Amino acid sequence: MTPQDAILALLAERAAGATLCPSEAARRLAGPEGDWRAHMPAVHAAADTLAAAGTVALSWKGAAMQERRG
């Protein structure tokens, strides 16, 4: 599973308009015993790619964001 796949799978499991934290995708990639923090750079890059393509929208505490920070 790629980071993009993990993000899209999590979103597909949720109601329309629902959100997720990138760490959730990293945890899915790492598995129950894995180091999810090691997956964060790839998940962030995947989120940036998906946002640039218009596939997902970025937000922080309900406010829309043009680009990811942090």
Secondary structure, DSSP 8 states (H G I E B T S, - for coil): --HHHHHHHHHHTS-TT----HHHHHHHHH-TTS-GGGGHHHHHHHHHHHHHTTSS-EEETTEEESS---
